[in-house]
Amino acid sequence: MSKTLEAPKPQEPQRARAVFSQEDFELIRMAITHYMKEVKDTPQSVKYSNLYHRLGRVT
């Protein structure tokens, strides 16, 4: 009885694991909301506002 060797199947790239959970995004958004109040009259406030909105699209 002979054993047949199967050709190795090409491996597909594994899907990347999520770094943050949905709950993490909510916590980050809350922290950014708080910080935006601290920097509301600075040029950085626009960057934090944009980040807040981008995080909203994730959840």
N, C-alpha and C positions, 0 to 999 in steps of 0.2 A: 504494500500500500504506500503510495507516495503522497506527500503533502504538497499542495499547490501553494505557491507564494503569490500573494496578492500584491499588486503594485501599490505603493503608498498613495493615499488620497491627498491631493493638494489641500493644504490647510488654508481656510479663509481667515482673514484677520479677525481677532476677537473684538467684540464690541467693548468700547471703553466703559469702565464702571463709573457710575456717578460719584462725584466728589462730595456734593452737597445733597441733602435730602430736601423735600419740599418744606419741611419745618425749618430747616436752616435758612432757606431763602426768606421766609417770613421774618425770622429773627434779624437777618441782615437788613431787610427793608425797614424794620422798626428802628434799628440802630442808625441807619442812614437818615430816617425821618427826624430823629432826635438831633443828629449832628447838623442837619441842614438848618435847624433853628439857630445853632451856634454860629454858623458861617453865612447867614442869610444876606449880609451886605458886602460880601467879598466876591471876587471873580471866581473863586472855587465853587461857589454855590451852584453855578450852572452845571459844572461837572458832576456834582453830587445829585442834582436833580435829574440829569440824563441817566446816571447810573440807577437811580431809583426806578425810573420808568423802564429801563432795560430789564431790571430784575422782575418787574411786573409782568413782562411778556413771558418770562420763564415759568412762572407759577400759574 
